[in-house]
């Protein structure tokens, strides 16, 4: 898998969730063509031209997702949405240092 590109991304389930779906910050890898994204055993392809509520869909379940680069200010959810955003443990240090550029909140 050498040369596989990866990036920390924001992922939110959109199908049937009314902007309150489960959301995560995690490391996504890209296919060689860049047309497929992979995260936690799932494969996602662009909704372009599908009339999708998100911007990607799970190729196995057809569920719609919003997948994007995380925002420096942490406001990744849709303005009308709510709920917590989980940060994968394996990217937490990099997320806080490189993207948010601040220390993580104390629990």
C-alpha distances in whole Angstrom, upper triangle without the diagonal:
4,6,6,9,11,15,18,20,23,23,26,27,30,31,35,34,37,35,35,31,29,27,24,22,19,15,14,10,11,10,10,14,14,16,15,14,13,15,16,15,17,16,18,20,22,26,27,30,30,33,31,32,28,26,23,24,22,21,22,25,26,27,27,25,26,23,23,23,25,28,29,33,31,33,30,32,34,37,39,37,37,35,33,29,27,25,22,22,19,19,23,24,22,23,27,26,24,25,29,30,32,32,31,35,36,37
4,5,9,11,15,18,20,24,24,28,29,32,34,37,36,39,36,36,33,31,29,26,23,20,16,15,12,12,12,11,14,15,18,17,16,15,17,19,18,20,19,21,22,24,27,28,32,32,35,32,34,30,27,25,26,24,24,25,28,29,30,29,27,27,24,24,23,25,28,29,32,31,33,30,33,35,38,40,38,38,36,34,30,28,25,23,23,20,20,23,23,21,23,26,25,23,24,28,29,31,32,31,35,37,37
4,6,9,13,16,18,22,23,27,28,31,32,36,35,37,35,35,32,30,28,25,22,19,15,14,11,10,10,8,12,12,15,15,15,15,17,19,19,20,18,19,20,22,25,26,29,30,32,30,32,28,25,23,24,24,23,25,28,28,29,28,26,25,22,21,20,23,26,27,30,29,31,28,31,33,36,38,36,36,35,33,29,28,25,23,23,20,19,23,23,20,22,25,24,22,23,26,27,30,31,30,34,36,37
4,7,10,14,15,19,19,23,25,27,29,32,32,33,31,31,29,27,24,21,19,16,12,10,7,7,7,7,10,10,13,12,11,11,13,15,15,16,15,16,17,19,22,23,26,27,29,27,28,25,22,20,21,20,20,22,24,25,25,24,22,22,18,18,18,20,23,25,28,26,28,25,28,30,33,35,33,33,32,30,26,24,22,20,21,18,17,21,21,18,20,23,23,20,21,24,26,28,29,28,32,34,35
4,7,11,12,16,17,21,23,25,27,31,30,31,29,29,27,25,22,19,17,14,10,8,6,6,8,8,11,9,12,11,10,11,12,15,16,16,15,15,16,17,21,21,25,26,28,25,26,23,20,18,20,19,20,22,24,24,24,23,20,19,16,15,14,17,20,21,24,23,25,22,25,27,30,32,30,31,29,27,24,22,20,18,19,16,15,19,19,16,17,20,20,17,17,21,22,25,26,26,29,32,32
4,7,9,13,14,18,20,23,25,28,27,29,26,26,24,21,19,16,13,10,6,5,4,6,9,11,13,10,13,12,9,9,10,13,14,14,14,14,15,17,20,21,25,25,27,24,25,21,18,17,18,18,19,21,23,23,22,21,18,17,13,13,12,14,17,18,21,20,22,19,22,24,27,29,27,27,26,24,20,19,16,14,16,13,12,15,16,13,13,17,17,15,15,18,20,22,23,22,25,28,29
4,6,10,12,16,18,21,24,27,25,26,23,24,22,20,16,13,10,8,5,5,7,8,12,14,15,12,14,13,10,11,11,13,16,15,15,14,16,16,20,21,25,25,26,23,23,19,17,16,18,18,20,22,23,23,22,20,17,15,11,10,8,10,13,15,18,16,18,16,19,21,24,26,24,24,23,21,17,16,14,13,15,12,10,13,14,11,10,14,14,12,11,15,16,19,20,19,22,25,26
4,7,10,13,17,19,22,25,23,24,21,21,19,17,13,10,7,5,4,6,9,11,15,17,18,15,17,15,12,12,10,13,16,15,16,15,17,17,20,22,25,25,26,23,22,18,17,16,18,18,20,22,23,23,21,19,16,14,10,9,7,7,11,12,15,13,15,13,16,18,21,24,21,21,20,17,14,13,10,10,12,10,7,10,11,9,7,11,12,10,9,12,14,16,17,16,19,22,22
4,6,10,13,15,19,21,20,21,17,18,16,14,11,8,6,6,6,6,10,11,15,18,18,14,15,14,10,11,10,13,15,14,14,13,15,15,17,19,22,22,22,19,18,15,13,13,15,15,18,20,20,20,18,16,12,10,7,6,5,6,9,12,14,12,13,10,13,15,18,20,18,18,17,15,12,12,10,11,14,13,10,12,14,12,10,13,15,13,10,13,16,18,19,17,19,22,23
4,7,10,12,16,18,16,17,14,14,12,11,7,6,5,7,9,9,13,14,18,21,21,17,17,16,12,13,11,13,16,15,15,13,15,15,16,18,22,21,21,18,16,12,12,12,14,15,18,20,19,19,16,14,10,8,5,5,6,5,9,12,13,10,10,7,9,12,15,17,14,15,14,12,9,10,9,11,14,14,12,13,15,14,11,14,16,14,12,13,16,18,19,17,18,21,21
4,7,9,12,15,13,15,12,12,10,8,6,5,6,8,10,9,13,14,17,20,20,17,16,14,11,11,9,11,14,12,12,11,13,13,14,17,20,19,19,15,14,10,10,10,11,11,15,16,16,15,12,10,7,6,5,7,9,9,12,15,16,13,13,9,10,12,15,16,14,14,13,12,9,10,10,11,15,15,14,15,18,17,14,17,19,18,15,17,20,21,22,20,21,23,23
4,6,9,12,10,11,8,9,6,6,4,7,9,11,13,13,16,17,20,24,23,20,19,16,14,14,12,13,16,13,14,12,14,14,14,17,20,18,17,14,11,9,10,10,11,12,15,16,15,14,11,9,5,5,7,9,12,11,14,17,17,14,13,9,8,10,13,14,11,11,11,11,9,10,12,13,17,18,17,17,21,20,17,19,22,21,18,19,22,23,24,21,22,24,23
4,6,8,7,10,8,8,5,6,7,9,12,14,16,15,18,19,21,24,24,21,19,17,15,15,13,14,15,12,13,12,14,14,13,17,19,17,16,12,10,8,10,10,9,10,13,14,12,11,7,6,5,7,9,12,15,15,17,21,21,17,16,13,11,12,15,15,12,12,12,13,11,13,15,16,19,21,20,20,24,23,20,23,26,25,22,22,26,27,27,24,25,27,26
4,6,5,7,6,8,6,9,9,12,15,17,19,18,20,21,23,26,25,22,20,18,17,17,16,17,18,15,16,13,14,14,12,15,17,14,13,10,7,6,9,10,9,11,14,15,13,11,8,5,5,7,10,13,16,16,18,22,21,19,17,13,11,10,14,13,10,12,13,15,14,16,18,19,23,24,23,23,27,26,23,25,28,27,24,24,28,29,29,27,27,29,28
4,6,8,9,10,8,10,12,15,18,19,21,20,22,22,24,27,26,23,21,19,18,18,17,18,19,15,16,14,15,15,13,16,17,14,13,9,7,8,11,11,9,10,13,14,11,9,6,5,7,10,13,16,20,20,22,26,25,22,20,17,15,14,17,15,13,15,15,17,17,18,21,22,25,26,26,26,30,29,26,29,32,30,27,28,32,32,33,30,30,32,31
4,6,9,9,8,11,14,17,20,22,24,23,26,26,28,31,30,27,25,23,22,22,20,21,22,19,19,17,19,18,16,19,20,17,15,12,10,11,15,15,13,14,17,17,13,12,9,9,11,13,16,19,22,22,24,27,27,24,21,19,15,15,17,15,13,14,15,17,18,19,22,24,27,29,28,28,32,31,28,30,34,33,29,30,33,34,34,31,31,33,31
4,6,5,5,8,11,15,18,20,23,22,25,26,28,31,30,27,25,23,21,22,20,20,21,19,20,18,19,19,17,20,21,19,17,14,11,11,15,15,14,15,18,18,15,14,11,10,10,12,15,18,21,20,21,25,23,20,18,16,12,12,14,12,9,10,11,14,14,16,20,21,25,26,25,25,29,29,26,27,31,30,27,26,30,30,31,28,27,29,27
4,6,7,11,13,16,19,22,25,24,27,27,30,33,32,28,26,25,23,24,22,23,25,22,22,20,21,20,18,20,21,19,16,14,10,11,15,16,16,18,21,21,18,17,13,12,12,12,16,18,21,20,21,24,23,20,17,15,11,10,12,9,7,9,11,14,15,18,21,23,27,29,27,27,30,30,26,28,31,30,27,26,30,30,31,28,27,30,28
4,6,9,10,13,16,19,22,21,24,25,28,31,30,26,25,23,21,22,20,21,23,21,21,19,20,19,17,20,21,19,17,14,10,10,13,15,16,17,21,22,19,17,14,12,10,10,13,15,17,16,17,20,19,16,13,11,8,6,9,7,4,7,9,12,12,15,18,20,24,26,24,24,27,26,23,24,27,27,23,23,26,27,27,25,24,27,25
4,7,8,12,15,18,21,21,25,26,29,32,31,28,26,25,22,22,20,20,23,20,22,20,22,21,20,23,24,22,20,17,13,13,16,17,17,18,22,22,19,18,14,13,12,12,14,16,18,17,18,21,19,16,14,12,9,9,11,9,5,5,6,9,10,13,16,19,22,24,23,22,26,26,22,23,27,26,23,22,26,26,26,23,22,24,23
4,6,10,13,16,19,19,22,23,26,29,29,25,24,22,19,19,17,17,19,17,18,17,19,19,18,21,23,20,19,15,12,12,14,14,14,15,18,18,16,15,11,11,9,10,13,15,17,16,18,21,20,17,15,12,10,11,13,12,8,8,8,9,10,12,15,16,20,22,21,21,24,24,21,23,26,26,23,22,26,26,26,23,23,25,23
4,7,11,13,16,16,20,22,24,28,28,25,23,21,18,17,14,14,17,15,17,16,19,19,19,22,25,22,21,18,15,13,16,15,15,14,18,18,16,16,12,12,10,11,12,15,16,15,17,20,19,16,15,12,10,12,15,14,11,10,8,8,7,8,11,13,16,18,18,17,21,21,18,20,24,23,21,21,24,24,24,21,20,22,20
4,7,10,13,14,17,19,22,26,26,22,22,19,16,16,13,13,16,15,16,15,18,18,18,21,24,22,21,18,15,13,14,14,15,15,18,19,17,17,14,12,9,9,10,11,13,11,14,16,16,12,12,9,8,11,14,14,11,10,8,7,5,6,9,11,14,16,15,15,18,18,15,17,20,20,17,17,21,21,21,18,18,20,19
4,6,10,11,15,17,20,24,24,21,21,18,15,14,11,11,15,14,16,15,18,18,19,22,25,24,24,20,18,15,16,15,16,15,19,19,18,19,16,14,11,11,10,11,11,10,13,15,15,12,12,10,10,14,16,17,14,13,11,9,5,5,6,7,11,12,11,11,15,15,12,14,17,17,15,15,18,19,19,16,17,19,18
4,7,9,13,16,19,22,23,19,20,18,14,13,11,12,15,15,16,15,18,19,20,23,26,25,25,21,20,16,16,16,17,17,20,21,21,21,18,17,13,12,10,10,9,7,11,12,13,10,12,10,11,15,17,19,16,15,13,11,7,6,5,6,9,10,8,8,12,11,8,11,14,13,11,12,15,16,16,14,15,18,18
4,6,10,13,16,19,21,17,18,16,12,11,8,9,13,13,14,14,17,18,20,23,26,25,26,22,21,18,17,16,17,16,19,20,20,20,18,17,14,13,10,11,10,10,13,15,16,14,15,13,15,18,21,22,19,19,17,14,10,9,6,5,8,8,6,8,12,10,9,12,14,14,12,14,17,18,18,16,18,20,20
4,7,10,14,16,18,15,16,14,10,9,7,9,12,12,13,13,16,17,20,22,26,25,26,23,23,19,17,16,17,16,18,20,21,21,19,18,15,15,11,11,10,11,15,16,19,16,18,16,18,21,24,25,23,22,20,18,14,12,10,8,10,8,7,10,12,10,10,14,15,13,13,15,18,19,19,18,21,23,23
4,7,10,13,14,11,13,10,6,6,5,8,10,10,10,10,12,14,17,19,23,22,23,20,20,17,15,13,14,13,15,17,18,18,17,16,13,13,10,10,10,12,16,18,20,18,19,16,18,20,24,25,23,23,21,20,16,15,13,11,14,12,11,14,16,14,13,17,18,16,15,18,20,22,23,21,24,26,26
4,7,10,11,9,11,9,6,5,7,10,11,11,10,10,12,14,18,19,23,23,25,22,22,19,16,14,15,14,15,17,19,19,19,18,16,16,12,13,13,15,19,20,23,21,23,20,21,24,27,29,26,27,25,23,20,18,16,14,16,14,13,17,18,16,16,20,20,18,17,21,23,25,26,24,27,29,30
4,6,8,5,7,6,5,6,9,13,13,12,10,10,10,12,16,17,20,21,23,21,22,18,15,13,14,14,14,17,19,19,19,18,16,16,12,13,13,16,20,22,25,23,24,21,23,24,28,29,27,28,27,26,22,21,19,18,20,18,17,20,22,19,19,22,23,20,19,23,25,27,28,27,30,33,33
4,5,5,6,5,6,8,11,14,13,12,10,10,10,12,16,17,20,21,23,21,23,20,17,14,15,14,14,16,19,19,20,19,18,18,15,16,17,20,23,26,28,27,28,24,26,27,31,32,30,31,30,29,25,24,23,21,23,21,20,23,25,22,22,26,26,24,23,26,28,31,32,31,34,36,36
4,5,8,8,10,11,15,18,17,16,13,14,13,15,19,19,22,23,25,24,26,23,20,17,18,18,17,20,22,22,23,22,21,21,18,19,19,22,25,27,30,29,30,27,29,30,33,35,33,34,34,32,29,28,26,24,26,23,22,26,27,24,24,28,28,25,25,28,30,33,34,33,36,39,39
4,5,7,10,13,16,19,18,17,14,13,11,12,16,16,18,20,23,22,24,21,18,16,17,17,16,19,22,21,22,21,20,20,17,18,19,22,25,27,30,29,30,26,28,29,32,34,32,34,33,32,29,29,27,26,28,25,24,27,29,26,26,29,29,26,25,29,31,34,35,34,37,40,40
4,6,7,10,14,17,17,15,12,11,9,10,14,14,17,18,21,19,21,18,14,13,15,15,15,18,20,19,20,18,17,17,14,14,15,18,21,24,27,25,26,22,24,25,28,30,29,30,30,29,25,25,24,22,25,23,21,24,26,23,22,26,26,23,22,25,27,30,32,31,34,37,37
4,7,10,14,17,16,14,10,8,6,7,11,11,14,15,17,16,18,16,12,10,12,13,12,15,17,16,17,16,15,15,13,14,16,19,22,25,28,26,26,23,24,24,28,29,27,29,29,28,25,25,24,23,26,24,23,26,28,25,24,28,28,25,24,27,29,32,34,33,35,38,38
4,7,10,13,12,10,7,6,5,8,11,12,15,15,18,16,18,15,12,9,10,10,9,12,15,14,15,14,13,14,12,14,15,19,22,25,27,25,25,22,22,23,27,28,26,28,27,26,23,23,22,21,23,22,21,24,26,23,23,26,27,25,23,26,29,31,32,31,33,36,36
4,7,10,10,8,6,5,6,9,12,14,17,17,19,17,18,14,12,9,10,9,10,13,15,14,14,13,12,12,9,11,13,15,19,22,24,22,22,19,20,21,25,26,24,25,24,23,20,19,18,17,20,18,17,20,22,20,19,23,24,21,20,23,26,28,29,27,29,32,32
4,7,7,6,5,6,9,12,15,17,21,20,22,19,19,16,14,11,11,10,10,12,14,14,14,14,13,14,11,13,14,16,20,23,25,22,23,20,21,22,26,27,24,25,24,22,19,18,17,15,17,16,15,19,21,19,18,22,24,22,21,23,26,28,28,26,28,31,30
4,6,5,7,8,12,14,17,19,23,21,23,19,19,16,15,12,12,10,12,13,14,15,14,14,12,13,11,13,14,15,19,21,23,20,21,18,19,21,25,25,22,22,21,19,16,14,13,11,14,13,13,16,19,17,16,20,22,20,19,21,24,25,25,23,25,27,27
4,6,9,11,15,17,19,23,25,24,25,22,22,19,18,15,14,12,13,13,14,16,15,16,14,16,14,16,17,18,21,23,25,22,23,20,20,23,26,27,24,23,21,19,16,14,13,11,13,12,13,16,19,18,18,21,23,22,21,23,26,27,26,24,25,27,26
4,7,10,14,17,19,22,25,23,25,22,22,19,19,15,14,11,11,11,12,15,14,16,15,17,15,18,19,21,24,27,28,25,26,23,23,25,29,29,26,26,24,22,19,17,17,14,17,16,17,20,22,22,21,24,26,25,24,26,29,30,30,27,29,31,30
4,7,10,13,15,19,21,19,21,18,18,16,15,12,10,7,8,8,9,11,11,12,12,14,13,16,18,19,23,26,27,24,24,21,21,23,26,27,24,24,22,21,19,17,17,15,18,17,18,21,24,22,21,25,27,25,24,26,29,30,30,28,29,31,30
4,7,10,13,16,18,17,19,16,17,15,13,10,8,6,6,7,10,10,11,12,11,13,12,15,17,19,23,26,28,25,25,21,22,23,27,27,24,25,24,23,20,20,19,18,21,19,19,22,25,23,22,26,28,26,24,27,30,31,32,30,31,34,33
4,7,9,12,15,14,16,13,14,11,10,6,5,5,6,9,10,9,9,9,9,10,9,12,15,17,21,24,26,23,23,19,19,20,24,24,22,23,23,22,20,19,19,18,22,21,20,23,25,23,22,25,27,25,23,25,28,30,31,29,31,33,33
4,7,9,12,11,13,11,13,11,9,5,6,7,7,10,12,10,11,10,10,11,10,13,16,19,22,25,27,25,24,20,20,21,24,25,23,25,25,25,22,22,22,22,25,24,23,25,28,26,24,27,29,27,24,27,30,32,33,32,33,36,36
4,5,9,9,11,9,11,9,6,4,6,9,10,13,14,11,12,10,10,10,10,12,15,18,20,24,25,24,23,19,19,19,22,23,22,24,25,25,22,23,23,23,26,25,24,26,29,26,24,28,29,26,24,26,29,32,33,32,33,36,36
4,6,5,7,6,9,7,5,5,6,10,10,14,14,10,11,8,9,10,11,13,17,19,21,25,26,24,23,19,19,18,21,22,21,23,24,25,23,24,25,25,28,28,26,28,31,29,26,30,31,29,26,28,31,33,35,33,34,37,37
4,6,7,8,11,10,7,8,10,13,14,17,17,14,14,12,12,12,13,14,17,20,22,26,27,26,24,21,21,19,22,23,23,25,27,27,25,27,27,27,31,30,28,30,33,30,28,31,32,30,27,29,32,35,36,35,36,40,39
4,6,8,11,12,10,11,12,15,15,18,18,14,16,13,15,15,16,18,21,24,26,29,30,29,27,24,23,21,24,25,24,27,29,30,28,30,30,31,34,34,32,34,36,34,32,35,36,33,31,33,36,38,40,38,40,43,43
4,5,9,10,9,10,10,13,13,16,15,11,12,11,13,14,16,18,22,24,26,30,30,29,27,23,22,20,23,23,23,26,27,28,27,28,29,30,33,33,31,33,36,34,31,34,36,34,31,33,36,38,40,38,39,42,41
4,7,9,9,11,11,15,15,18,16,13,13,11,13,13,16,18,21,23,25,29,29,27,25,22,20,18,21,20,20,24,25,27,26,28,29,30,34,34,32,33,36,34,31,34,36,34,31,32,36,37,39,37,38,41,40
4,5,7,8,8,12,13,15,14,10,10,7,9,10,13,15,19,21,22,26,26,24,22,19,17,16,19,18,18,20,22,23,22,24,25,26,30,30,28,30,33,31,28,31,33,31,28,29,33,34,36,34,35,37,37
4,7,9,9,13,15,17,15,12,10,7,8,8,12,14,18,19,20,24,24,22,19,16,14,12,15,14,14,17,18,20,19,22,23,25,28,29,27,28,31,30,27,29,32,30,26,27,31,32,34,31,32,35,34
4,6,7,11,13,16,14,11,9,5,5,5,8,10,14,16,17,21,21,19,17,14,12,11,15,15,14,16,17,19,17,19,20,21,25,25,24,25,28,26,23,26,28,26,23,24,28,29,31,28,29,32,31
4,7,11,13,16,15,12,11,7,6,5,7,9,12,15,17,20,21,19,18,14,14,13,16,17,16,19,20,20,18,20,21,21,25,25,23,24,27,25,22,25,27,25,22,23,27,29,30,29,30,33,33
4,7,9,12,12,9,9,6,5,6,7,10,13,16,18,22,23,21,20,16,16,15,19,20,18,20,20,21,18,19,20,20,24,23,22,24,26,24,22,25,27,25,22,24,28,29,31,29,30,33,33
4,6,9,8,6,5,4,6,8,9,13,16,18,21,25,26,23,22,18,17,17,21,21,19,21,21,21,19,20,21,21,24,24,23,25,28,26,24,27,30,28,25,27,30,32,33,31,32,34,33
4,5,6,5,5,7,7,11,11,15,18,20,23,26,27,24,24,20,19,20,23,23,21,22,21,22,19,19,20,19,23,22,22,24,27,26,24,27,30,28,26,28,31,32,33,30,32,34,33
4,6,5,8,9,11,14,14,17,20,23,26,29,31,28,27,23,23,23,27,27,25,26,25,25,23,23,23,22,26,25,25,27,30,29,27,30,32,30,29,31,34,35,36,34,35,37,36
4,6,8,11,13,16,16,20,23,25,28,31,32,29,29,25,24,25,29,28,26,26,25,26,24,23,24,22,26,25,25,28,31,30,28,32,34,32,30,32,36,37,37,35,36,38,36
4,5,9,11,15,16,20,23,24,27,31,31,28,27,24,22,23,26,25,23,24,23,24,22,22,23,22,26,26,26,28,31,30,28,32,34,33,30,32,35,36,37,34,35,37,35
4,6,9,13,15,18,22,23,26,30,30,27,26,23,21,21,24,24,22,23,23,24,22,22,24,23,27,27,27,29,32,31,28,32,34,32,30,31,35,36,37,34,35,37,36
4,7,10,12,16,20,21,23,27,27,24,23,19,18,18,21,20,18,19,19,20,19,19,21,21,25,25,24,26,30,28,26,29,32,30,28,29,32,33,34,31,32,34,33
4,7,10,13,17,18,20,24,24,22,20,17,15,15,18,18,16,17,18,19,17,18,20,20,24,25,24,25,28,27,24,27,30,28,25,26,30,31,32,30,30,33,32
4,6,10,13,14,17,20,21,18,17,13,12,12,16,16,14,15,15,16,14,15,17,17,21,21,20,21,25,23,21,23,26,24,21,23,26,27,28,26,27,29,29
4,7,10,11,13,17,18,15,14,10,9,10,13,14,12,14,15,15,13,15,16,17,21,21,19,20,23,21,18,21,24,22,19,20,23,25,26,24,25,28,27
4,7,9,12,15,17,14,14,10,11,12,15,17,15,16,16,16,13,14,14,15,19,18,16,18,20,18,16,19,21,19,16,18,21,23,24,22,24,27,27
4,6,9,12,14,12,12,9,10,12,15,17,16,17,17,17,13,15,14,15,19,18,16,17,19,17,14,17,18,16,13,15,18,20,22,21,23,26,26
4,6,9,12,11,11,9,12,14,16,19,17,18,18,17,14,15,13,15,17,17,13,15,16,14,11,14,15,12,10,12,15,17,19,18,20,24,25
4,7,9,7,8,6,10,12,15,17,16,16,16,14,11,12,11,13,16,16,12,12,14,12,9,11,13,11,7,9,12,14,16,15,17,20,21
4,5,5,6,6,10,12,13,16,15,16,16,15,12,14,13,16,18,18,15,14,16,14,10,11,13,11,7,8,11,13,15,15,16,20,21
4,6,8,9,13,15,16,19,18,18,18,16,14,16,14,17,18,18,15,14,14,12,9,9,10,9,5,5,7,10,12,13,14,18,20
4,6,8,11,13,13,17,16,16,16,15,13,15,15,18,19,20,17,15,16,15,12,11,13,12,9,6,9,10,13,12,13,17,19
4,6,9,12,12,15,14,13,13,11,9,12,11,15,17,18,15,13,15,14,10,10,13,12,9,7,11,11,13,11,12,16,17
4,6,8,8,11,10,11,11,11,10,13,13,17,19,21,18,16,18,17,14,14,16,16,12,11,14,14,16,15,15,18,19
4,7,9,11,10,10,11,10,9,12,12,15,18,19,16,16,18,17,13,14,17,16,12,12,16,16,18,16,17,20,20
4,6,8,6,7,8,9,8,12,14,17,20,21,19,18,21,20,16,17,20,20,16,15,19,19,21,18,18,21,21
4,5,5,8,11,12,12,15,17,20,23,25,22,22,24,23,20,21,24,23,19,18,22,22,24,22,22,25,25
4,6,8,11,13,14,18,19,23,26,27,25,24,26,25,22,22,25,24,20,19,22,23,24,23,22,25,25
4,7,11,13,15,18,21,24,27,29,27,26,28,28,24,25,28,27,23,22,26,26,27,25,24,26,26
4,7,10,11,15,18,21,24,26,24,23,26,25,22,22,26,25,22,21,24,24,25,22,21,24,23
4,7,9,13,16,19,22,24,22,21,24,24,21,21,25,25,21,20,23,23,23,20,19,21,20
4,7,10,13,16,19,21,20,19,22,23,19,19,23,24,20,19,22,22,21,18,17,19,17
4,6,10,13,15,18,17,15,18,19,16,16,20,21,18,16,20,19,18,15,14,15,14
4,7,10,13,15,13,12,15,16,13,14,17,18,15,14,17,17,17,13,13,16,15
4,6,9,12,11,10,13,14,12,13,16,17,15,15,18,17,16,13,13,15,14
4,6,9,7,6,10,11,8,10,13,14,12,12,15,15,14,11,12,14,14
4,6,6,6,10,11,9,12,14,15,14,15,17,17,16,13,15,16,16
4,6,5,8,10,10,11,14,15,15,15,17,17,15,12,14,15,15
4,6,8,9,10,12,13,14,14,16,17,17,16,14,17,18,18
4,6,5,6,9,10,10,11,12,14,14,14,12,15,17,18
4,6,5,6,9,10,10,10,12,12,10,9,11,13,14
4,5,5,6,8,10,10,10,10,9,8,12,14,15
4,6,5,6,7,9,9,11,11,11,14,17,18
4,6,6,5,6,8,9,10,9,12,15,17
4,6,6,5,6,6,6,6,9,12,15
4,6,6,5,6,7,9,12,15,17
4,6,5,8,10,12,15,18,20
4,5,8,11,11,14,18,20
4,5,8,9,11,15,17
4,7,9,12,15,18
4,6,9,12,15
4,6,9,12
4,6,9
4,6
4
